[in-house]
């Protein structure tokens, strides 16, 4: 994730910075947000430590409040004029290293003029400033997030837009998997499928989706239609996606079991049979995020990938970002409650919505 360095002075803008940090954390990983250089070892060159911290960032946010320019120490000397002022050192280093420096004005602050600044900060005045107002904070912060995402290098979890040939190739590969699934007479659920005139449910969505949702198994209605997550659970899923600016067609939705097993949990031999089909889906789509829906799908994927969290419960792991790797690169597994949880307990809707907010990191 592109690292964002937030430079500020506590006495001047701490309240605004706390709100800004929380807002940025909804769109970027917390590990990518850097605010304070703490625990500088005794004897260390603190200027060098600060310069190295700034060097690690891709974007530098200089938060300027109403007293930023004039704030003084106990002797009456302006803080900004002192050679050992951390705020000054960090900004000067960012400018010297030609970082993307964004002055963010809060509390109705105004940009200073070059004459009001030390020489090593004068170039800050040439950086276009961004204002965060109290009255429309969310609107302003959303625009700042968009500007950062446009300007900084792409996160490894963001896939480039596929060309038409890539889409055609992936669509053809998914059709081949679907054809093999339809003709899978050796499936332990094939006879049950034919007897009840059900369809297999491979999944649906964007063939090059960045986010793959995977649930437990299709239900009776899904098997009758040959589509995953339709009906009330599908409505909840669509609502959660809309809440983070996505549509069903932007993602891919499937299950660990690709036929309706009846009203029971999948059996080990059934999971073993369908696992290669699910693996083929993942290899074709190459999602950077696998979002599991429900405890069963979560346990299956964490165990399959042999992750340290594989013995955890969904009550502990929901909404967590679990980093791992597949042959095509780094991915995140994000356990989520099943959308049906809302149907049984409306109070869980806010919790589910909060967990879905974590997926904004990958949009």
Secondary structure, 3 states (H helix, E strand, C coil): CCCEEEECCHHHHHHHHHHHHHHHCCCCCHHHEECCCCCCCCCCCHHHHHHHHHHCCCEEEEEECCCCCCCECCCCCEHHHCCCCHHHHHHHHHHHCCCEEEEEEECCCCCCCHHHCCHHHHHHHHCCCEEECCCCHHHHHHHHHHHHHHHCCCCCCCCCCCCHHHHHHHHHHHHHHHHHHHCCCCCCCHHHHHHCCCCCCCCEECCCCCEEEEEEECCHHHHHHCCCCCCHHHHHHHHHHHHCCCCHHHCEEEEEECCCCCCCCCCHHHHHHHHHHHHHHHHHHCCCEEEEECHHHHHHHHHHCCCHHHHCCHHHHCCCCEEEEECCEEEEEEEECCCCHHHHCHHHHHHHHHHHHHHHHHC
